[in-house]
Amino acid sequence: QVQLVESGGGLVQAGGSLRLSCAASGRTASRYLMGWFRQAPGKDREFVASISRTFSRTDYADSVKGRFTISRDNDKNMVYLQMNSLKPEDAAVYYCAASDWVQATARSAYGYWGQGTQVTVSS
C-alpha cells in the first residue's frame, strides 16, 4: 500500500498561483498512476489531473487545462500540482490519489487517498 500526504494549500488571490505537493510513502509511488481531485462544499469530488507512471501521459479536466500542470519525481516519491491563474471556482479541498490502473480519470479507479489540503481563492 501507499500512504499519501498533501501540502501546499492556502489562501491566494484570484489570478495567483499555488503549488501543491503530495508525498508518498510505503510502496514507491512510481508503481502507481497518480492523480489530483478536488471537492468544493456541497459538490462531488471531481477529477483535476493525472500523470502516468512513466510520465508519458497526463490528463486534465477541461476546467483547468492550460492553467494547471501535474508532475512527478519518482526518485523523491513526490507528485506536484502547479496551479496558475487561479479562479474563485478553483477553491476546494484538493486530494492526491493513487491508482493501480494505467490511466483513469474516474474517482472509483483510485484506491489510495491523502487527507486533502484546502485551497481558498479570494476574488
C-alpha positions in Angstrom: 0.0 0.0 0.0 1.0 3.6 -0.4 0.3 6.5 2.0 -0.2 10.0 0.7 0.2 13.4 2.4 -0.7 16.6 0.6 0.7 20.0 1.4 0.9 23.5 -0.1 -2.7 24.7 0.1 -3.6 28.1 1.4 -5.2 31.4 0.6 -4.4 33.1 -2.7 -5.9 36.0 -4.6 -7.6 35.3 -7.9 -5.0 35.2 -10.7 -2.4 34.0 -8.3 -0.5 30.7 -8.1 0.0 27.8 -5.7 1.9 24.6 -5.9 0.5 21.5 -4.2 2.8 18.7 -3.2 2.0 15.1 -2.4 4.5 12.9 -0.6 4.1 9.2 -1.0 5.4 6.6 1.4 5.1 2.9 1.7 5.2 1.3 -1.7 7.0 3.5 -4.1 4.8 6.0 -5.9 6.4 5.1 -9.3 4.2 1.9 -9.2 1.0 4.0 -9.4 -0.9 6.2 -11.7 -1.1 9.5 -9.7 -3.9 12.0 -9.7 -5.3 15.1 -8.1 -9.0 15.5 -7.3 -10.9 18.4 -5.6 -14.1 18.8 -3.7 -15.9 22.0 -3.1 -18.5 22.4 -0.4 -21.8 20.7 -1.5 -20.2 19.3 -4.6 -18.9 15.9 -5.6 -15.3 15.1 -5.7 -14.0 15.8 -9.2 -11.0 14.8 -11.3 -8.4 17.5 -11.8 -5.3 15.9 -13.3 -3.4 12.6 -13.6 0.0 11.5 -14.6 1.1 8.1 -15.7 3.8 6.0 -14.1 6.3 6.8 -16.7 5.4 10.4 -17.3 4.3 9.6 -20.8 0.7 10.7 -20.4 -1.0 13.5 -18.5 -4.7 14.2 -18.4 -6.6 17.3 -17.2 -10.1 18.3 -16.6 -11.3 20.8 -19.2 -11.7 23.4 -16.4 -8.0 23.5 -15.6 -6.3 22.9 -19.0 -3.7 25.5 -19.7 -3.6 26.7 -16.1 -2.6 23.6 -14.0 0.3 21.3 -14.5 0.8 17.9 -12.9 4.3 16.5 -12.5 6.1 13.8 -10.5 9.5 13.0 -9.2 9.7 9.2 -8.8 13.1 9.5 -7.2 11.7 11.6 -4.4 8.3 9.8 -4.3 6.6 13.2 -4.9 3.7 14.4 -7.1 3.0 18.1 -7.7 0.2 20.2 -9.0 1.2 23.7 -10.2 -1.8 25.9 -10.3 -1.7 29.2 -12.1 -4.3 31.8 -12.9 -6.4 30.6 -10.1 -10.1 31.5 -10.1 -12.6 31.6 -7.2 -14.2 28.5 -8.6 -10.9 26.6 -8.1 -11.4 26.8 -4.3 -11.8 23.4 -2.8 -10.1 20.7 -0.8 -7.5 19.1 -3.1 -6.8 15.4 -2.7 -3.8 13.4 -4.0 -4.7 9.9 -5.1 -3.0 6.8 -6.4 -4.4 4.1 -8.8 -3.3 0.7 -9.9 -4.8 1.4 -13.3 -2.6 2.5 -16.2 -4.8 5.5 -17.0 -8.0 6.7 -15.3 -10.0 9.8 -14.5 -12.8 8.2 -12.6 -12.7 8.6 -8.8 -13.6 4.9 -8.4 -10.3 3.9 -10.1 -8.2 5.4 -7.3 -7.8 3.3 -4.2 -5.5 5.4 -2.2 -6.1 8.9 -1.0 -4.5 11.6 1.1 -6.3 13.7 3.7 -6.6 16.7 1.5 -5.3 20.3 1.5 -7.5 23.4 1.4 -7.2 25.9 -1.4 -9.0 29.2 -1.0 -9.2 31.8 -3.7 -10.3 35.3 -3.0 -11.9 37.4 -5.6 
